Amino acid sequence: MSHALTVSERINTVLRPVPKWLVYVVGALPGIYIVVGVALALSGTYDLFGNSLGVDPAKTIEHWLGELALQFFIATMSIRVLRDFFKLKLIKFRRALGHLTFFYIVLHLSVWLWLDLQWNWALMWSDIVKRPYITIGMAAFLILIPVMATSNNAAIKRYGPRVWQNIHKLAYPAILLGGIHFVMVKRVWLVEPMIYLGVIVVLLALRGRALLPVRA
């Protein structure tokens, strides 16, 4: 006798045939659109954004890319929670979402260096030292580098599952720092950044002991 499918089973059935490459393509589209729009605007060819960039276009674009990075980061870190609490099997998309997170972080950092600082490295280091929100954001980026560098099957074989898992647990402090960075960028207590930070704190709390290093 067949049983009625639960909501989770229905979602799993729908998502099962979705290829991972499609997540990369769809996920990268907003970033490509923004980069193309910036390139067209700088060349004087066409203005894709109209009046939506406000009085400080560089800051607006940085915000768009930073928020996309945080959204993909939260999506990546939600996959285990969705599996544990709601039986949603999305694990095959986690690596793609993680790569997209780093993609948007790199774009966010690049726009800051390019449009805001004009590739002035001395000014960059000065900002990192003097501005706490930039210090925290840069710390999150640096913490994620080893995570991204080992986000492949070859790294699992090279380092072994235990070491690999411990490396990837660096994503937990990185997402918390990213949320704090997002709140501090606004410099005022706005609802949207606080919601992001609240979601991150809840996700970390739900992961509980999983945040601790894996011991031999």
N, C-alpha and C positions, 0 to 999 in steps of 0.2 A: 504494500500500500504506500503510495507516494505521499510525501508531506509537502505542505506549502512552503515555498522558499521564504526565508526571512529577508528583511531589507538588506542586511549585510551580504547574504548569499547572492541576492540579485545584483548588487553592486559588483561583487567579485566576479560574477558571471559576465557582466557587461565589460569589465576592465581586463579580463583575462586575455582576450586576443589583441589588446592594444599594444603595439610594439613600442619598445623603449625609445627608439629613434624619433618617434612622433612627439614624445615629451620634450626632447631636445629642441626640435624644430619649433613647436608651438611656444615653448618657454622662452626661446631666444628672440622671438619676433618683436616683443616690445622694446628690447634693447637695441635691436637692429634698426627699428623705426626711429628711435631717439638719436642714434648715432648718424643715420642718414639725414635726419632733419637738421642736426647741428652742422653737418658737412655742407648741405645745401644752403643753409642760412649764411654760413661763413663765406661761401663762394658767391653769394648774392644771386644764386639761381632761383631759389623758391623758398618761401617761408611756410613750413608745414605747421608751425605752432601758433601762428597768429598772435593774439594778445595774451595767450595763456602763460607766457614766460614771466610776466610781471616786470618789476623794476630792476631785478637782478637775475638775468637769464641763467648765468652760470650756477647760482645757488639753487634755482628752480630745477635745473637739469640734474644737479648733484642729488637733490632731494628725491626726484623721481627714481633715479637709479638706486639710491640707498634704500628707499622704501621697497623697491622690487627685490633687492637682495635680502632684506629682512623677511619679506613675505615668503620667498623661496626657502630661506633658512628655517622658518617656522614650519613650513610644509614638510621639509626634510625630517626635522626632529619630531614631527607629529606621527610619523608612520608607525613607529613601535607602539605608541600609545593607542593609536587607532586599531592596531592588531590586538593588543592586550585587552582593551576594554570593549571594543566593538566588533572584533573578529574580521576586520577589513584587511585583506591580503594585498598590500600595496608595496611590499618589500622590493619587488623588482624595479620599481621606479625610484627608489631611494638614491641610488648612485647618480642617476640623471639629475634629480633635483639638487643634490649636493654640488654637482658640477655647475649647474645653472646658478646656484647661490654664489659660488666663487667667481663665475663669469660676471655677474652684476656687481660684485664687490670690486673687481678689477676695473670695470667700467666707471664705477663711482669714484674710485681713487684716481683713475686716469683723467677724468673730467676736472676733478679738483686741481690736479697738477697742471693740466693743460689750460683750461679756461680761467681758472681762479688765480693760479700762481705763475702762469706763463713759463712753466718748466724751470722755475727759479729754485734750485735745490737748497740754497742757503735759507731762503724764506720758508721752504718746506720744513727743514729741521727746526727752524725757529718756532714755527707754528706747533710742531709736535711737542716741543719742550714747554712752550708758554701757554698753550690752550688745552686744558684737561680733556675736553670732549674729543679733540683730535688725538691726544695721547691714548685715550681709551679705544678709540676706533682703530688706530694703528696697531695697538696691542692685539685686538681681536683679529685683524688681518694677519699678523705675523704668526699667531697661534694656529690659524687655519692652514698655513702653508704646508706643514708636515702632514696634516690630514689630507689635503688635496694631493700632495705628492705620492701618497700611499693609497689613493682611492682607485685601486686596480687589483686584479687577481694576482698579478706577478708579485706585488708587495705582500700579499697574504702568504704566498709560498716562501718568499724570501725571509720574512721576519717571524712567521708562525702566527697562529690565530691569537694567542694570548697577547703578544707584543703588539700585534696589529690592532686589536681591540682597545688596548690602552692608549695607543696613538690617537685613535678615533674618538676616544672619550674627551679629547681636547676640544671637541666641538661644543661640549656643554658650557665650559667657561667662555668660549668664544661667542656663543649666541647671547649669553647674559651680558657680556661687555657690549655686544652690538646693540642690544635693547637699551642699555644705559646711554650709549653714544647717541642713539636716536632721540632719546628724551632730552639729553643735554644740548643737542644741536638747536632745539627750539628755544632754549633759554627762558621759556615760560612754561607753566604747568598746563599743557593742552591735553584734551581728552584722548585724542588719537594716539600719540606716543605712549601715553600711560596704558592704554588698552594693549598695545603691542607688548610692552614690558610685562604687564599682568599675565598675558597669555604665555609668555616665555617662562615666567616664574611658576605658573601652574603646570606647564609641561615638565619642567625640571622636578617639581615636587612629585608628579605622578611617576616619573622614572625612578625616584627613590634611590634604592641601593645600587641601581644600575650605573649611577654616576661614579661609584667608587672604582678604583683600579682593580683589574682582574689579577688575582694572585695565583701563583703556580700550585 
